[in-house]
Amino acid sequence: MADRYIELSLVKRDVTCTAKLLDDRAPITCAAVWDSLPLASDVYHAKYARNEIYALFPPFAEAEPPLENPTVTPIPGDLCYFTFAGAELGTKSYGYDREVRAGTTLVDLALFYERNNLLLNGDVGWVPGIVWGQVVDGLQNMAEACNDLWRSGAAGETLSFRRA
């Protein structure tokens, strides 16, 4: 299989980076994401994991991928896939501007843009993610935009994923 690439964008900030899919390490997850592109949603900046931005989506795979290529210590440029039950994200402390109810499932597609991340959540404990992609171009500009998002706020910003 030839290498596959996607573009991630912070739409309002007009910043884009390119990531290579890790088909050899997370083939089921890569196929699920690739087949569902393009995807875009409100962006959030992590509270617990540290240097992470992410967007939440309704489930888009036929079945949720198994925990392939897992990590709890993502490195800069890692793209991670998480699945959460609505009850895990339903407290107001997460800051979502929409209702997240028990009984729903959410997919979290995340970009880690700097070092020293730890996927430990005070409410639920360790939260392993599936590493399905790695940024290969534009990480520095994206990291600067992510820091701006942290300091200035995420309201009105969209995180977009599309085939490159």
N, C-alpha and C positions, 0 to 999 in steps of 0.2 A: 504494500500500500504506500502510495506517495504521501509525503508529509502534508498535513493540513494545518491551516492557519486561520485565526479569527482576529477581528479588530474589536477592541473594547474602547468605548468613548464615554467621556463625561460631556454630554451634549451641550449644555449651556456654556460650559467653560471652553468648548471647542478643542478638547485635548483627546488624542487617540494614541493607543499603543497596540502592538501586534504580539500575539501569543501563538505558540506552536502547541497543537493538541498532543497529548502524551498517549497516543493510541497503543503503544507497546506496553504501557503500565496500567492504563485505566480504559481498556477498550469499550466496555459496556457504557461507562459514563460518557466517554467521548462521543459514542454513537448517539446516545440520548440527547446530548446537547446539540451536536451538529445537525441532527434531523429536525430540531425544533427552532433553529435560527431562521430569522432574526428574533431576538428577545430584547425588551427594554422595559424598565420600571424605575420607580423612585429609588434613588440611592440613599443609603444610610452609612454612617461611619460607626464602626464598632465601639462599644463601651468597654468590653472585657478583653477581647483578643489583642487589642492595641492598634496596630498599623494596618487596618483592614477597612475596605469599603465593600459594600454588597448591595444586592437587590433581591427582593423576594418575588417568587412566581408561584402560580398554581402548578401542581405536578404536570409534567409534560411527557414523561416517559411511560411506556406501556406498563412497566413495573419499575419500582425504584431500584437503582443500581446497588449491587452489593458493596461492601466497604473495601474497594480495591485501591491500592496505592495510598493507604491511610497515613495521616500525620496528625500530631497535636502540636507541632512546632513548625508551622509554615515559614518559608524563607521568602525574601523579596522576589516578587515576580510570580509566585505560585498562584494559580487559580484553583479554588476549592469549591466542592459541591457538598452541601449539607441538606438533609431532610429533617424538618421539625414538625411535630404535632402542634396544632394551634395552642394547646394548653401550655406548651413549653415557652411560648412567646407572648402569652396573653396578659401579662402584667403591664401596668402603665409605665413601669420603670424602663421599659425598652424604648419608649418614646414614639411608638408608631402612631400615625395620625389616622389610622383606620382600625376598625375592630378586627382583632385576631381571636377567633373563637375556638374552644375545644371542639374536637371532631373534624377539624379541617387539617389539611396537610399543606405545608409550604416548602418550596425548594429555595434555598439560599445559594446564589452564585456569588462568590467572593473573590476579590483581588487583594493580595497582601503586598504592600508597596515598600516596606522597610523591615529591618531586622527586629529581633527580640519579641516575637509573637508567641503566645501560649494560649492554647484553646482550652481554657479552664473557666467555666461559667459558675458564678457563685450560687445560682439557683439549681443547676442540674449536674455540676461536676465536669468531668472531662468530656469534650465534644470533638471526637475525631472527625476530620474532613477527608474527602477524597481529592487528591491532587490530580487534576485532569489536564492541566495546561501550564505553560511557563512562558512568561513575557520574554520575547527575544529582541524587541525594538521599542524604544520610546518610554522605558520605565522611569527614567529620571524626570522627564516632563510630567508624566502621570503622577509620580510621587509628589512633585511640587503642587500639582492641582489637588491631590488628596489632602495634603497638609492645609491648603487653603480651605478645602471643604470642612476640615476639622475645626479650623479657627473661625471661619466665616459662616458656616452652617450649610446644611444640605438641602434646605427647603427650595423646591422648584428645580432641583437638578435631577437628571436622568442618567442611569447607567445603561449603556447599550452594548449588546453583543451581536456581531454579524460576521458572516463569512468574509474572509479577506480575498 
